[in-house]
Structure formats: structure tokens, C-alpha cells
Amino acid sequence: MTPMSQAIFNNPKVVARGWYFVCPSVDLLAGHVQSFDLCGQRIAVFRGEDGQVRALDAYCPHMGTDLGIGDVVGNHVRCFFHYWAFDGAGQCQDIPCQAQIPTGARLPSYATAEQYGCIWIYPDEVAPVGVAEFDELKGHDDVIVRRDRPLTRHCHHHICMMNGIDVQHLQTVHRLPVDLELSLQRRAEEGLIDFTLTGDLPQNSWQARLGRWLLGPTYTYTMRYAYGCLGLLTLMKGVRLIPPLHMLYAYRPLPSGETWVQPIYVTRCRPGLWGWVVSQLLLLLTQLSYYALRNADGQIYDNIHFDPKTLLPIDQPLVEYMRYINQLEPSRWSRHDVDAMDVDAMDVDAMDVTNIANSISPCSTNTPAS
């Protein structure tokens, strides 16, 4: 657990350990290398001739040339300047001008994964867990993915990530008169926390009554947070006619203090031409569901200075989320002065979360020990 003096929530100095989106897999062909600015780091990502993706700190330890302008030889990346070649573990394997390789001729390396048609990086050599999945899609060999256009929000990613569990704003901003009951489950060993919200569909208009007749009397959606940088939203759970809709948000903190967001829509692959049509329609419905809420939410998170002073019992999910974030682990990508954080400068630190949690009445939760 992170020490109290090292709050992670809403802290621009800390990058938590987790899987961070890099690029679509199709953008990196075998035998190619590219450099990316990722969470304040410059990372060279290359695909060897064996098809495997590898990632290293981008700047060559010899004279600092960006490996992204180099090339790939076999399963090594070679610096453009003096042809130093590095393997996927960051160890220099060849220096053309001499046989002896200096001890310091190595670079930090990072675990990589390919999932949802995208490349992901974990800010450590070995990742203890894989990229998070949707429960309903586990066991399916193939999924269909649609990536939307990335966007930027003018706040820390921890703040805009809370949107999916802020029940109040569904009624005030989006005028959805739903009364939702929360249950949550922590899965600390996997870096996950799951929020499940269930309620009765309203009957306050003919459209609402029609929806209730078609879909059934109750409605459930889940919000899975993974490592504090991924949000997996599942809509339409437990209703008639429509299978669950899956939406993934990949977040990257920017040096400016803003957040880069990549929306991804996911559904399982269905057999045959009709199955493909159904899958495409479900992806479109997922996208439209997101678009129905996006612009109003964007106005909020592009104009916010998060400073909670008076939280209510209905805000309990937000408190649980903040507590979860503060239990994550800082990565090596965190700022070097992370051990000397100015706690007073944090909007909400770990101690504040504890005090907030103690000051409001708990709602109905299912919280197994983590």
C-alpha cells in the first residue's frame, strides 16, 4: 500500500503501475520501430521479425539518439547514429567499432501486450497481470473492436474516470431518473475494482414505459477500473433483447496535466455474415450510447477544479474509488521527487479519503477483503 504521504489520487507526480495504451497493433509492422511519448517518457517500441513487440527507453545510452529513428535487425533495434544494437531486454548486443560491450550499455525494458487490437505497455520489465478483460468476453477466442477518435480532457485522468460511477449526475446532467443500488468488489491482486449499479427502469414517460416493456423492469451496468488507467464499462446487463454492450476507456496522463483518452468499443465475434452484421450493429449502438453522454460530460471535465469538501452518502462510490487509487503502486515513470511530495498541494490525499469515508454514511456494498 502506498504510504499516506504519497497519495496517488489526482497526483500529477505519480504514474501508477498498469497497462497503458500505445497504438493500434496494425500501426507497427514486423521489422519496424517507432518512438512514443507515454506518461512523460520517451519509449521506443519495435516489432521483431518474430512478430513480438518489445519496448525500451528510447534514448541510446551511448550519445542519446532516439532509437525510434533507427531500424530493426532480426529481433534487435539498432541505433541510427553508431549502430549499437539492443535486444528486447535492453541489453546491447553489438557495437560495430569494438567487440567488448561496456557494462552500462543497456536500457530499461518494459513488458508489452497486444489485446483489443492494440499495443499496451506496463512500466516494468515483468507485468504481474495481463490487460484487463470484460467478464462476459472471457473465453471467447476472438472479439471485434472499433476504436473511436481519441480526445483530450482538461483534468487529471483520475477525475474523469469517476464519471461512470457518479450516480447524481445521471439525474442532473443527463436527466435519467434512475435510482441505482451499488455493490462493489475489490480484486486487489489483479489491480481491479468492480462497481455494479442496479435499479428499476423508470415509468415517468411513454418512452420510459416502452423501454421498460421491451427491456424488462430492471437495469444493471458495471464499471471495472483497472490499475487506475483503464475503465471497462458494460451496459445493458440483465435486459431483454440486447446483449451487454462493452466500452473501454484507455487513459494516459499528459505532461500538461491534461488527459488523453482512447475510447474502444468491443463485442464478441459471431459466426457467419448475419453474426458479423449483428456485431457491427452492437458496436454502433455502443458508440451511440457513448455519444449521447459525451458532450455534456466533456463540458464538466474540461472546466473542473476537483476539490471535494461536502460529499453525500450517494457519493460513496467516489470515495471507494479514491481509496482504491491510493492503494495502487507508483511506477518508475513517476517523478523523481515523488518521495518528497507536498501533500498539502494534493486535492485529495490518502488521509483525506479516510476522513471523507468516515464522515458519510456507507451505502449498501459488497466488499470482500482485499
HELIX and SHEET records of a PDB file:
HELIX    1   1 SER A   25  ASP A   27  5                                   3    
HELIX    2   2 LEU A   67  ILE A   69  5                                   3    
HELIX    3   3 ASP A  135  LEU A  137  5                                   3    
HELIX    4   4 HIS A  157  MET A  161  1                                   5    
HELIX    5   5 MET A  162  ILE A  165  5                                   4    
HELIX    6   6 VAL A  167  THR A  172  1                                   6    
HELIX    7   7 ALA A  188  GLU A  190  5                                   3    
HELIX    8   8 TRP A  206  LEU A  215  1                                  10    
HELIX    9   9 GLY A  272  TYR A  301  1                                  30    
HELIX   10  10 PRO A  313  ASP A  315  5                                   3    
HELIX   11  11 GLN A  316  ILE A  325  1                                  10    
HELIX   12  12 HIS A  336  ALA A  340  5                                   5    
HELIX   13  13 VAL A  343  ALA A  345  5                                   3    
HELIX   14  14 ALA A  350  SER A  359  1                                  10    
SHEET    1   A 6 TYR A  20  PRO A  24  0                                        
SHEET    2   A 6 CYS A 118  TYR A 122 -1                                        
SHEET    3   A 6 SER A 109  GLN A 115 -1                                        
SHEET    4   A 6 VAL A  53  ASP A  57 -1                                        
SHEET    5   A 6 GLN A  41  ARG A  47 -1                                        
SHEET    6   A 6 HIS A  32  LEU A  38 -1                                        
SHEET    1   B 4 ASP A  71  VAL A  73  0                                        
SHEET    2   B 4 HIS A  76  ARG A  78 -1                                        
SHEET    3   B 4 ALA A  85  PHE A  86 -1                                        
SHEET    4   B 4 CYS A  92  ASP A  94 -1                                        
SHEET    1   C 3 VAL A 143  ARG A 147  0                                        
SHEET    2   C 3 THR A 259  ARG A 268 -1                                        
SHEET    3   C 3 LEU A 151  ARG A 153 -1                                        
SHEET    1   D 7 VAL A 143  ARG A 147  0                                        
SHEET    2   D 7 THR A 259  ARG A 268 -1                                        
SHEET    3   D 7 LEU A 245  PRO A 253 -1                                        
SHEET    4   D 7 LEU A 230  LYS A 237 -1                                        
SHEET    5   D 7 THR A 218  ALA A 226 -1                                        
SHEET    6   D 7 LEU A 192  ASP A 200 -1                                        
SHEET    7   D 7 LEU A 180  ARG A 187 -1                                        
END                                                                             
